[in-house]
Amino acid sequence: MQRYRILWVDDEIELLKPYVLFLKDKGFDVKTFNNPFSLLDHIKIDKKVDIILLDENMPGLTGIGVLSEINKINSFLPVIMITKNEEENIMNEAIGNKISDYLIKPLNPNQIFISIKRVLENNKIVSENLKSRFTNVFSDISNSINKNITYHEWVQLYKKITLWEIELDKYSDENLFSTIKHLKDEANYYFFEFIKKNYQSWLSNSFKDSPLMSNNIMKELVFPKLNKEKVFFILIDNLRLDQWLVLKPMILESFLIQNEGIYCSILPTTTEYSRNSIFSSLLPIELSNIEKDLWVGEGNNLSGKNNNEYELLKRNLKRENIDIKFSYSKIINHDDGKKLLRNLPSFKENNLNVIVFNFVDMLSHARTEMEMIKNLAYDESSYRSLTLSWFTHSVFKKVMDFLSHNNHKIVLTTDHGTIRVKNPIKIKGDRNTNSNLRYKSGKNLSFNEKNLFFTRDPEKLFLPKQNISSSYVFANENKFFVYPNNYNSYVKSYKDSFQHGGISLEEMFIPYSILEPKN
């Protein structure tokens, strides 16, 4: 055990000699003081102190007063307060001053020892326990990946891997990080084969085991509730399961989860396809036929593909014979957010309020354009951290705070996720081929990679054809498409960026939650 240095201050320190000897026998280096002023003078000089044991009731200066002075000298120094006083206000004040632990006399030596060990070695103990637990479950997870598992088993597997990713974020262990990354890469390899085998059949209404998909979100999660209650449907664009899980604890401070789950995004896993499918309750080929005036094809400007969401939702409600008052708000910038906050009180009279937050999507794309964002979101862990920071200061949090004080049901979800791309694939296409890095659609697509999801018959995947020879190809795992022209420049720009449109657990398995305010 590391030989930690302890400073112990108590006006009756001589009576505590047996405790001091006990700690020394346990391997600690203990220095004692009989007044707080000697302690404060000492820590101004001694920078190698690991922890302080502080009596709460001493003549000349209270324990709380000493604690305040310690924080001025070194606010990171752990302090355990020891007291005879059980009054709650003293305890609250100590906790408010960031006390590490609070012990009440009479004590026994083991109680002090355990408290010191918990404060000084908590991370080490937890980390070692974490390694042990992860080692035990690793083989089970790896073995289950290789089996011919069902959709629901894939969902549980992905949740398990994602929860471990988040747990490992707390500890800087490169070996564990590498292991969980290898595990997810292996899972995505087999998941791609699973999608190739099953995706087409899922789109057929006759397939009884089809998962909940983009085109059924409104019909399954939102519309049935409109007869009974008012609903806010909130869509955070481009939110992965891991990002939702790091936001979830903060949301649960004000909300209860009535129901939650995972649904499957349609292909391509892009805003223009999956989100339009959500609001229209139609698959892309149905959308291009039924809502021809609102459909924007691949050969046109991509930025116009998600400009008709309000009208798509309006027509969807009409087809379902749902006559209600509803609103639609899209938050792209800070001004949009301020306007939304001003309008929120008036939304309470609507049966349905739809709010789309585009920030996470802009964040992922901006990573390839802005060096600052690129440095902040350099891997999955930092991406999760950046998402949490965004939420803490976002309009979205202010909206959730407002709704927590009102009796509204909230259906919260996203339209697709992202994956960090690593391996470039050369591809050729005509000038009308789309620019997305994870899927391509066009006439004369040419590539050497064999293990991709490619179709010359898009209708089978409920995708529209721009012309008679249109085809689609989807990247798997962490691959991304690059044109041979300026190949090196594009690889340098986009490698390690977060992209979407293809086939991976991160892009296709989408979280949703149905929330109600605790109040």
N, C-alpha and C positions, 0 to 999 in steps of 0.2 A: 504494500500500500504506500502511496505517496505520503511523505512526512509533511503534513499541513501545519501551518503556523496559526495558533489561536491566541487572541487577546481576550482576557476575561476580567471585567471590571465589576466589583461589588464592594460596598463599604464594609461588609462582613466577610471578606475574602478568606481570612484565616480559618473560618469555620467550614469553608468549602474545600479544605486541603485534601480530604479523601477523594473528592470528585476529580480534583486536578491530577492526583496520582493515578487514578483510574484511566483518565484520558491519555496520560503519558505512557502508561502500560500498553495502551491501544496503538501507540506509535505517533501520537500528536506532540508537537512542540508547543507548550502552553506557557504564556507569560501573563502574570496577574497584576492587577492594579486595585488599590483600595479607594480611589476617587476618580471622578470622570475627567478632571482637568489633566491629570498625569497621562491618562489614556489619549486624550486629544493631542497633547504635546508629542506623544510618541508616534502616532500615525502620521503626523506631519513630516516626520523624518523617515520612518520605516515604511518602505513601499512594498515589502514582501509579505504583508499580512494576508491570510486567506479568509479569516472569519472572526467576528467579534461576538462574545457572549456579554450581554448588557443587562445589568440589574435595573429594573424600572423605577425603584424608589430609593434614591440616594440623596444625602444632604448636599445642598449647594446647587444642584442641577438635576432636574427630573430625567428619567430615561428618555422621554419624548424629546426633551431639550437636547440631550446628548446625541440622540439619533439625528436630529436636525443639523447639529454641528458636524457629525460624521459625514452626512450627505454633502455638506459644503466642501469638505476636504476630498472625499472620494465617494461619489454617488453609486459606484458599482460594487462597493465593499459589502458582502453579505453580513447581516446582523440578526442574531437570535435574541429576542427580548425574554428575560426571565422575571417573573413577578408573582407577588402574593395577591395582587389585585385582580378580581374577576369581573370588574365593571365593564360593561359592553362599550362604553364610550372610550375608555382607555385602549381597548383592543381595536376599535375602529380607527382611532387616531394613529395607532401603530401601523396598522395595515395601510392606511392612507399615506404614511411616510415610507412605504415600500419595504416593510420589515420582511425578512426571509422566513422567520418562524416565530411562534409565540408560545412559551412554555409557562405553566403555572405551578408554583411551589405548593406542597413539597414535591421534590423531584427524586428520581432514582438515577444512578449513573448511566444505566442503559438507555434511559429516556433521552438524556443529553447526547449520548453517543449516536443514537439513531437519528436525532434531529440534525446533528452536524453532518453525518454521512449523507442524509437526504439532501441537504442544502448543497454540499460540496460535490457529491458524486451522483446526483440524480441523473444527469444526462448520460454519464458513463454507464450506470446501472441499467437505465432504460435502453440505451444503445445495445448493450450486450444481450439484454433480454430480447430486443427486437431482432438482432442477428440470429439468435437461437430459434425464435418463432418463424422467421422468414426461411431459414434453412429447412425447417420441418415441413413447411407448406410448399416450398419451391418445387420439389419433385412431384407432388400431387397436382399442382397447376400444370407443370410441363407435360405430365403423362396424359392429363385430360385434353390438352390441345391436340394431341395426335389421334384422338378417337373421333369417330363419326358422330359428333354431338349435334343436338337439335338447336334451333334458334334460341329457345329459352335458356339452354345450357351455355350458349355463346354469350348471352346477356350476363349471366351470373359470372362467367369467367372474366369477361371484360371489367365488370364491377370490381371483382376481386383484385385484378392486376392494377386497376386505377387506384383503389384504396391503398394498396401497398406503395404505389408511386408517391402518393401524398404523404404517407407515413414516413417514407425514407427521406422526404424533403427536409425533415427536422435534423438529420444527421449527415455530416460530410464524410460519407464513406464511399469512395469511388468504386470499390469492388461491388458493393450492393447496388449502386446506381447502374453499373455496367451489367450486372446480372438481371435486373428488372428490365433494362432496355433490351437485352437479348431475348428475354421471355416475351416481351411485347412484339418484337420483330418476328419471332417464331409464330406467335398467335396470328399476326397479320398475314403471314404466308399461307396458313391454312384457312383463315377467314376468307381470303380471296377465292380459294377453291370452292369454299362453301357458297359464296355469293354466285359464282359462275354456275354452279349446279342448281341453285334454288331460286334465284331472283326472278326469272321469267315466270315461273309458276306462281310466285307470290302475287303478281299483278293480276292474276285471274281471280275473279270473284268465286269461282268454283273450288278454289283451293282452300280447304277448311282450316289449315294450320298457318295461313298467311299472317304475318305480324302486323301490328298497327303501323301504317305508313303515312307519309306526308299528306296524301290526298284524303285521309280519313280523320285527321286531327280535329277539324271543326265538327264533323258529324258525330264523332265519338266523345270528345272531351268538352265541347263548348255548347253546341246547339241544344242538347238535351237539358241543360241547366237553365236555359233562358225562360222556360215555362214557370220556373219556381223562384228564381232569384236573379239579381243583377250581377253581371260578370265583367271583370276586367281580364282581357286576354293580352298578356305581355310577352312579346317575342324579342329576345336578345339575340341579335344576328350573330351567327358564327360562334356559338358557345359550346365548348366541349364538355364532356361529362366531368373531367377533372376540374375544370374551371367552375362548374356548378357546385361541385362538392366543397371547394374552398370558400364559396360564397354562402353556402347553406347554413353554417352555424350562425352567421350574422343575421340572416333572414329569420331563423328560428327564434331569435330573441323576441320577435313581435308576432310571429305567425305559427300556426299549427299546420302540419301537412296532413291533409285529408286523404290524399292518394298521390302516389308517384310511381314512375316507371321509365322504361326506355322504349322509344319507337324507332323505326328504321327510316332513314331518309331515302327518297327516291334518287335515281341517277339521272343526270349528273348531280353531284352533291354541291350545287351552287345556288346562290340566292335567286338567280333568274329562273331556275327550274323548281327547286324545292319549295321556296316561299310562295311562288305563284300557285303551286299545287296545293299548299295549305289553304290559302284564301279562297281559291276557286273550288276546292274539293274535286279537282279533275287531274288526271294524269296528262303529261305534256301533249300527247297526240290528241286527246279529247279537248284539251284547251285550245289547240290550234284549229280544231274543227268547229267547236261550239262557240268559241269567243274569237273568231277570226279577226275582228276589228281591234282586239286588245293584244293579240299575240304578236310578238316581235321575233322574227326568225334569226338564225345564226348569222346570216349574211349582213344583218343590219347592225346599227350601233348598240353594243351591249348595254350601255348605260340606260337605254330606254326600256329594258326588259322588265324592270320592277317598278315602273312608274304608274301602274294601273291597279294596284292592290286594293284600293278603296272600291273601285268599280267592280273588280272581280268578286269581292266580298258581298257587295250589294246585290249582284246578280245571283250569287250563290244562295243568299237568304231568300231571294224571290223564288228560285227553283224549289226550295224546301218549304215554301209557303209560310215563312216566318216574317211576320209584319211587326217590326220593332223599331225603336229609335236607337241609333248607334253612332258612334264616332270613330274616326281613324286618325291617329297621329304618328308621324314618323320623325324620330329625333336623330338628326344628322350632326348638328352642331350645338354650341352653347345657347345661341339665340332661340333655336327650336325648343330647347329644354326650358328656358325661362318662360316662353309662351305657354308650354304645356302646364307648368306649375300654376300660372295665372288662371288657366282654364279648368283645372281639376275640380274645383268646387261645383262648377256647372255640369260636370259629367255625371254627377251622382244621380241625376234624373234619367239617364240613359239605361236601357236594358243591357247594352253591350258597348264596352269601350275597348278599342284595340290600340295598343301602343307598341311601336317597333323601335327598338334602340339599335342604332347602327354602329355604335362606337367600337365594339369588339372586332367587328369586321374591318373597320378602318384601321384599327390598330395592327391587325395581322398583315394587311396589305401595305400599310405605311412602313412596315419593317424593311421592305426591300427598297424604299425610297429615302428614308430618313436614317442617318447614321446613329442618331441618339436612340431611336427606338430599337434599331438593330443591336445596339450594345445593351439595352435594357432587357430585351426579350431574346436572349441568345440560346436558350434551351427551354425544355418543357417546364422545369421548375421555376425559372425566372418568368416565363409566360404566365404561369399560375399566380405568381406573386404580383405581377403587373396588373392582372385582372382584379385581384383583391384590392390593390391600391386604387384602381379606377373606381370600383364600387363604393369604397369608403367616402369618396369625394364627388360622387356622380349625382346627376339628376335622377337617375334610377333609384338610388337610395332615398332621396327626398320623396319620390313618388310612393315608394313602399312605406315610408314613415307616415305619409298622409293616409294611405289606404288602411294602415293598421288601426287607425282610429275610426274607421267607417266599416259598416257591415257589408262588405263586398267580397264575393268569391273571386279568387284570382287563379287563372290558368296560366302558368309560366312555363315557357319552353323556348326552343330555338329552331332554326331551319336546317342546319348542318354543322359539322365541326371542321377541324383542320388537322393536317399532319405536317410535321417538319420534314421537308424533302431533302434527300441526300444524293440520290443517284440519277444523273441525267440520261435521257434516252433521245437519240437523234430521230427526228421525224420530218417528213416532207409533205407539203400540201399546197393547194392552190391559194390564190390571194384571198379567197373568201373563207378560208379555214379560220376558226375562232382562235382567240389568243390565250385561252385558259391553259395553265401548265399541267393540269391533272387529267384533262380529257380533250379530245379533238373531234371535231365534226366537219366533214367536208367531202369533196369528190376525190379522188386520187391520193388518198393517204398512203404514205410509204414509210415503213420502218422495219428494222431487222429483229427487234425484240419479239420473241415468240410467246412468252408467258404474260399476255395482256388480255383484257376482255374486249374483244373486237367483234363487231357485227356489221354485215352488209345489209341486214334486214332490220332497220330500226323499229319498224312497227311491232315486231315481236316483243320489244322492250317498251312499247307504248311511247316511242319517241317519234317526232315528226321528221319527214324527209324534206330537205330543201329542194332536191331534185332527184331524178330517178336513180342516180348512182351515189347518193349520199351514204356515208357510213360513219360509225362512231367507234372510238377506241378509248378505253379507260385505263389509266395507270394504276398499278397495284403497289402495295407496300409503301416504301418511301421514294418512289421514282417520280421524275417529272420530265415533261417533253421539252425539247429544245431544238430549234431549227439549226441546220448546219451552218448557215450564214451567221457570223459573229458568235459562234458556238462558245468560245472561251469566255467572252464578255458576259453572255447570258448565264453561263454556269456560275461565274463569280458573283453575279448579282443575285441569283435566286437560290443557290445552294444554301441550305440551313434556314430558309424562310418557311413560314407556315402557309400552306396552300390547301385548296379544296377543289373538289370536282371529281375526284377519283374514288377508289374503293379501298377503304381501311376501316378498322373499328372506330378510330377517332372521328372520321368523317360521317359515317353512316349510323352509328348508334347514338341516339339523341335523347337527352334527359327531358322529362316533363314533370311538373309538380302541380297539384291542385291545393291551394292554400286558403286558409281562412284566418282572420285576425284573432289573436288570443282574447282580445277584449270582447 
